[in-house]
Amino acid sequence: VLFLQIVHILNMTSAKIVSFLLHPEESLHSLQNRIEFETGISTGNQELLLETGICLDPRKPASQCVIDGVRGWDSYMVYLFDKSKTVYDGPFASRSLSDCVNYIVQDSKIQLPIPQLRKVWAEAVHYVIGLKEDYSRLFQGQRAAMLSLLRYNANLIKMKNNMVSASQQLKAKLEFFHQSIRLDLERYSDQMAYGISSEKMLKAWKEMEEKASQCAQAEDIGYLDEQIMALHTEIVELQKSPYARRQGEVMESLEQRAIDLYKQLKTRPPDHAYSDSTDMVKIIVQTVQSQDRVLKELFGHLSKLLGCKQKIIDLLPEIEVALNNIKEADNSVMQMQGKRQREIWHLLKIACTQSSSRSLVSSSLEGTASTPAATWLPQSYPGNAAPHPLSSLAAPEDGENLADMIRENVNYLELFSSILQEVRQEQNSMMVS
């Protein structure tokens, strides 16, 4: 018997307990099918919560419902909620009276012998204690729902912080992108008259600026932030509500009064005396009325908790969509920034190449114009004396210098030709892209 595993399920929609004997290695899905058969709540709408507010893991066996050890195994509850409902309004009938207790409730003035009255009052005390325990279990179920709501809210806050952080990063990148592309467009316009121009590239940059303005829509998360803040305020108010705390003080005092009344009856000698049950019946009626009041408050508060939880469940997909939109916009901005920077460096490369080509051409022309004049033109001598005809011929060393210069000029011309060809190819490729 000690090794049997029994799970008690408190159905929060009906305030009734159903118990199941777990089979060895039974899956949670199998247990849910049995719960559906007993309660009518489909497996897809079942939410099974532990006292800590943790939802049962469908990947684990059904034995996760049962705590280890002997102590408390017969009173440990799993709380069943119907996810298709957010309003739990009852009515919830109190536990039924036994025949003998119902007998004295129907006529509290009836006189009964003391021995018989002891038995009836003992059952009456048990009934009053049972009403208080019923409320305690339902309150524990409400507490489990609150803890589950706080877990959902913590996840919501985490996702909201990620969303806000991503939105702020996107906003900063967009501001930087707009400032940099405006500066690039201004500088590009300034150099078009004497530098390099590409209408296709200019058009692409302007399209980038327009696309970046469209990406700014992804950073607009104000409507979600307002809903989350309003929901957070509502949850805080529910936590502060007096109905979030135990309201069974009246029932506990009535329970103690019933116990004291029974003890007084127990001390009376079992003689032939008779007595009525007016005081005990009064306690029973007051306990039932108190339970009705606190249960109405409890389930009203529980409905608000479940309503907030459903709002969080509805908000989570919207936050996921907003996060994905922000990430896509962020990637798009970074790609456009990278593409524009590569194009700027490409323009810089072409400009540097053209500048070096001009300098090489000018230096080559200057070299070819000055060297023959220095070599072949006759030099003037002092006294206007004509030089010896042999003096105009190049010496062996001068001939070697001339040959080296000619080879160098040929190399420069070849390099210049290759550079011009490369520049033409790059300009053509740039116009095509």
C-alpha positions in Angstrom: 0.0 0.0 0.0 2.9 2.4 0.8 4.3 2.0 -2.7 1.0 2.8 -4.4 1.0 6.2 -6.2 -2.2 8.1 -6.0 -2.7 11.6 -7.5 -5.4 13.9 -6.3 -6.6 16.4 -8.9 -8.6 19.4 -7.7 -10.8 20.6 -10.6 -10.9 24.4 -10.1 -13.8 24.8 -12.5 -16.1 22.6 -10.3 -14.2 22.7 -6.9 -14.3 18.9 -6.9 -11.5 16.4 -6.3 -10.8 13.4 -8.5 -8.2 10.8 -7.6 -6.3 8.4 -9.8 -4.1 5.4 -9.1 -1.1 5.8 -11.3 0.1 2.8 -13.2 3.9 2.1 -13.3 5.6 4.3 -15.9 2.3 5.9 -16.9 2.8 8.9 -19.2 1.2 12.3 -18.5 -0.8 12.1 -21.7 -2.4 8.8 -20.5 -3.3 10.5 -17.2 -4.8 13.5 -19.1 -7.0 11.1 -21.1 -8.3 9.7 -17.8 -8.9 13.3 -16.5 -10.8 14.2 -19.6 -13.0 11.2 -19.1 -13.8 12.2 -15.5 -14.1 15.9 -15.9 -15.0 16.6 -19.5 -12.1 19.0 -20.0 -10.2 18.0 -23.2 -6.5 17.3 -23.0 -5.7 20.3 -25.1 -7.4 22.6 -22.7 -6.0 21.0 -19.5 -3.5 23.0 -17.5 -2.1 21.0 -14.5 -0.3 23.1 -12.0 1.7 22.1 -8.9 1.5 24.2 -5.7 4.5 26.2 -6.8 2.7 27.3 -10.0 4.9 25.1 -12.2 3.1 23.5 -15.1 3.5 19.7 -15.4 6.1 18.7 -18.1 4.5 16.5 -20.8 7.9 14.9 -21.4 8.0 13.4 -17.9 6.0 10.5 -16.5 2.8 11.1 -14.6 4.6 10.2 -11.4 5.8 13.8 -11.3 2.4 14.6 -9.7 3.3 12.7 -6.6 5.8 13.9 -4.0 8.5 11.6 -2.7 8.1 10.0 0.7 5.1 9.0 2.8 4.3 12.2 4.6 1.7 14.3 2.8 1.3 11.9 -0.1 -2.5 11.6 0.5 -3.1 15.4 0.7 -0.8 16.7 -2.0 -2.9 18.3 -4.7 -2.5 19.0 -8.4 -4.7 21.8 -9.6 -6.6 21.5 -12.9 -7.6 24.6 -14.9 -9.5 24.8 -18.1 -7.5 27.0 -20.6 -10.6 27.7 -22.6 -12.2 29.5 -19.7 -11.1 32.7 -18.0 -14.1 33.3 -15.8 -14.9 30.9 -12.9 -18.1 32.0 -11.4 -19.7 28.9 -10.0 -22.1 28.3 -8.4 -20.1 25.9 -6.2 -22.2 23.8 -3.9 -20.9 23.1 -0.4 -20.2 19.5 0.6 -23.3 17.5 1.3 -24.5 17.0 4.9 -24.7 13.5 6.4 -28.2 12.3 7.3 -27.8 12.8 11.0 -26.4 16.3 10.7 -29.1 17.2 8.2 -31.6 15.9 10.7 -30.6 18.5 13.4 -30.2 21.2 10.8 -33.8 20.7 9.7 -35.0 20.9 13.4 -32.4 22.4 15.8 -34.9 22.3 18.6 -35.3 18.6 18.7 -34.2 17.0 21.9 -31.7 14.1 21.7 -30.1 11.9 24.3 -26.6 13.0 25.2 -24.8 9.8 23.9 -26.6 10.2 20.5 -26.0 13.9 20.5 -22.3 13.4 20.9 -22.2 11.3 17.7 -24.3 13.8 15.8 -22.2 16.7 17.0 -18.9 14.9 16.2 -20.1 14.6 12.6 -21.1 18.3 12.7 -17.6 19.3 13.8 -16.2 17.2 11.0 -18.5 18.9 8.5 -17.4 22.4 9.7 -13.7 21.4 9.5 -14.3 20.0 6.0 -15.8 23.3 4.8 -12.7 25.2 6.0 -10.4 22.6 4.4 -12.3 22.9 1.1 -11.7 26.6 1.1 -8.0 26.1 2.0 -7.5 23.8 -1.0 -9.2 26.2 -3.4 -7.2 29.1 -2.0 -4.1 27.1 -2.6 -5.2 26.6 -6.2 -5.7 30.3 -6.5 -2.2 30.8 -5.2 -0.8 28.3 -7.7 -2.6 30.3 -10.4 -1.0 33.5 -9.1 2.5 32.0 -9.1 2.0 30.7 -12.6 0.9 34.2 -13.6 4.0 35.7 -12.1 6.2 33.2 -14.0 4.4 34.3 -17.3 4.9 37.9 -16.3 8.6 37.4 -15.6 9.0 35.9 -19.1 7.0 38.8 -20.5 9.2 41.4 -18.8 12.3 39.6 -20.1 11.0 39.6 -23.7 9.9 43.3 -23.3 13.4 44.3 -22.1 14.9 42.5 -25.1 12.5 44.2 -27.4 13.1 47.7 -26.0 16.9 47.2 -26.1 16.8 46.0 -29.7 14.5 48.9 -30.6 16.9 51.4 -29.1 19.9 49.9 -30.9 18.0 50.0 -34.2 17.0 53.7 -33.5 20.7 54.6 -32.9 21.9 52.8 -36.0 19.2 54.5 -38.1 20.2 57.9 -36.8 23.8 57.2 -37.7 22.9 55.8 -41.1 20.8 58.8 -42.0 23.5 61.3 -40.9 26.3 59.4 -42.7 24.3 58.9 -46.0 23.3 62.6 -46.1 27.0 63.6 -45.7 28.0 61.1 -48.4 25.4 62.4 -50.8 26.5 66.0 -50.2 30.2 65.2 -50.7 29.4 63.1 -53.7 27.4 66.0 -55.3 30.3 68.3 -54.7 32.8 66.2 -56.6 30.6 65.1 -59.5 31.7 68.1 -61.6 35.4 67.2 -61.5 35.5 63.7 -60.2 33.7 60.4 -60.7 29.9 60.1 -61.2 27.5 57.2 -61.5 23.8 57.9 -61.8 23.0 54.3 -61.0 25.0 54.4 -57.8 23.4 57.8 -56.8 20.0 56.4 -57.4 20.8 53.3 -55.2 22.0 55.5 -52.4 18.7 57.5 -52.4 16.8 54.3 -52.4 18.8 53.2 -49.4 17.8 56.4 -47.6 14.1 55.7 -48.4 14.4 52.1 -47.3 16.0 53.2 -44.0 13.0 55.5 -43.4 10.7 52.5 -43.8 12.9 50.5 -41.4 12.1 53.1 -38.7 8.6 51.7 -38.5 10.0 48.5 -36.9 11.4 50.5 -33.9 7.9 51.8 -33.1 6.9 49.6 -30.2 5.0 52.2 -28.2 1.7 50.4 -28.5 3.1 47.2 -27.2 5.0 48.9 -24.4 1.8 50.6 -23.3 -0.1 47.3 -23.2 2.6 45.6 -21.2 2.9 48.5 -18.7 -0.9 48.5 -18.2 -0.9 44.8 -17.7 2.0 45.0 -15.3 0.1 47.6 -13.2 -3.0 45.3 -13.2 -0.9 42.4 -11.9 0.6 44.5 -9.1 -2.9 45.6 -8.1 -4.0 41.9 -8.0 -1.0 41.1 -5.8 -2.0 43.9 -3.4 -5.7 42.9 -3.4 -6.9 41.6 0.0 -8.5 38.7 -1.9 -5.0 37.5 -2.8 -4.5 36.7 0.9 -6.2 34.1 3.0 -9.8 35.0 4.0 -10.6 32.1 6.2 -10.2 33.7 9.6 -14.0 33.6 10.2 -14.2 30.0 9.3 -11.3 29.1 11.5 -12.9 30.8 14.5 -16.2 29.0 13.8 -14.3 25.7 13.6 -12.8 26.4 17.0 -16.2 27.3 18.5 -17.6 24.0 17.1 -14.7 22.0 18.7 -15.2 23.8 22.0 -18.9 23.2 22.0 -18.3 19.5 21.4 -15.8 19.3 24.2 -18.4 20.8 26.6 -20.9 18.3 25.5 -18.4 15.5 25.9 -17.8 16.4 29.6 -21.5 16.0 30.4 -22.3 12.7 32.1 -24.1 10.2 29.9 -27.3 10.2 32.0 -30.8 10.3 30.8 -30.6 14.0 30.0 -31.6 15.4 26.7 -30.5 18.5 24.8 -31.1 20.3 21.6 -28.6 21.4 18.8 -29.4 25.1 18.5 -25.8 26.3 19.1 -24.2 23.7 16.8 -26.7 24.3 14.0 -26.0 28.1 14.3 -22.3 27.4 13.8 -23.0 25.2 10.8 -25.1 27.8 9.1 -22.6 30.6 9.8 -19.8 28.5 8.4 -21.7 27.7 5.2 -22.5 31.4 4.7 -18.9 32.4 5.4 -17.7 29.8 2.9 -20.1 31.1 0.2 -18.9 34.6 0.7 -15.1 33.8 0.6 -15.5 31.5 -2.3 -17.3 34.1 -4.3 -14.5 36.5 -3.6 -11.9 33.9 -4.3 -13.2 32.9 -7.7 -13.8 36.5 -8.7 -10.1 37.2 -7.9 -9.1 33.9 -9.7 -11.0 35.0 -12.8 -9.0 38.3 -12.9 -5.7 36.3 -12.5 -6.7 34.0 -15.4 -7.7 37.0 -17.5 -4.3 38.7 -17.0 -2.6 35.4 -17.9 -4.6 35.1 -21.1 -3.6 38.7 -22.0 0.1 37.7 -21.5 -0.4 34.6 -23.7 -1.9 36.8 -26.4 0.9 39.4 -26.1 3.8 37.0 -26.4 3.4 36.3 -30.1 3.1 40.0 -30.9 6.3 40.7 -29.1 8.0 37.8 -31.1 6.8 39.4 -34.3 8.1 42.8 -33.2 11.5 41.4 -32.3 11.8 39.6 -35.7 10.8 42.9 -37.5 13.5 44.8 -35.5 16.1 42.2 -36.3 15.3 42.2 -40.0 15.4 46.0 -40.1 18.7 46.0 -38.2 20.2 43.5 -40.6 18.9 45.5 -43.6 20.5 48.8 -42.3 23.8 47.1 -41.6 23.9 45.6 -45.1 23.1 48.9 -46.7 25.8 50.6 -44.6 28.3 48.0 -45.6 27.4 48.2 -49.3 27.7 52.0 -49.4 31.0 51.9 -47.6 32.3 49.3 -50.1 31.2 51.6 -53.0 32.9 54.6 -51.4 36.2 52.7 -51.1 35.7 51.6 -54.7 35.4 55.2 -55.8 38.4 56.1 -53.7 40.4 53.4 -55.4 39.4 54.7 -58.9 40.2 58.3 -57.9 43.6 57.3 -56.5 44.4 55.2 -59.6 43.5 58.1 -61.9 45.6 60.5 -59.8 48.6 58.2 -59.9 48.1 57.7 -63.7 48.2 61.5 -64.3 51.3 61.9 -62.2 53.1 59.1 -64.1 52.1 60.6 -67.5 53.3 64.0 -66.5 56.6 62.7 -65.2 57.1 60.5 -68.3 56.5 63.5 -70.6 58.8 65.7 -68.6 61.5 63.0 -68.7 61.3 62.4 -72.5 61.3 66.2 -73.2 64.3 67.1 -71.1 66.6 64.2 -71.7 67.1 64.5 -75.5 67.7 68.2 -75.2 70.3 67.6 -72.6 71.9 64.9 -74.6 71.7 66.1 -78.2 71.7 69.9 -78.1 75.2 71.5 -78.3 76.3 73.1 -75.1 77.7 76.6 -75.0 81.3 77.1 -74.0 83.1 80.1 -72.6 84.3 82.5 -75.1 81.8 81.2 -77.7 84.4 78.8 -78.9 83.1 76.0 -81.0 83.6 72.6 -79.4 85.6 69.9 -81.0 83.4 67.7 -83.2 84.3 64.7 -81.1 83.2 66.4 -77.9 79.5 66.2 -79.0 79.6 62.4 -79.1 78.5 60.6 -76.0 81.2 59.1 -73.9 80.8 55.5 -73.0 79.4 56.3 -69.5 76.9 58.7 -70.9 75.7 56.1 -73.4 75.0 53.7 -70.6 72.9 56.3 -68.7 70.9 57.0 -71.8 70.1 53.4 -72.4 68.9 53.0 -68.8 66.7 56.0 -69.1 65.1 54.7 -72.3 64.4 51.4 -70.7 62.8 53.1 -67.7 60.6 55.2 -69.9 59.5 52.2 -71.8 58.6 50.5 -68.5 56.6 53.6 -67.4 54.7 53.6 -70.7 53.8 49.9 -70.3 52.7 50.5 -66.7 50.6 53.5 -67.7 48.9 51.5 -70.5 48.0 48.7 -68.0 46.6 51.2 -65.4 44.4 52.9 -68.0 43.1 49.5 -69.1 42.3 48.6 -65.5 40.6 51.9 -64.8 38.4 51.5 -67.9 37.4 47.9 -66.8 36.6 49.1 -63.3 34.5 52.0 -64.5 32.6 49.7 -66.9 31.9 47.2 -64.1 30.8 50.0 -61.8 28.3 51.3 -64.4 26.9 47.8 -64.9 26.5 47.2 -61.1 
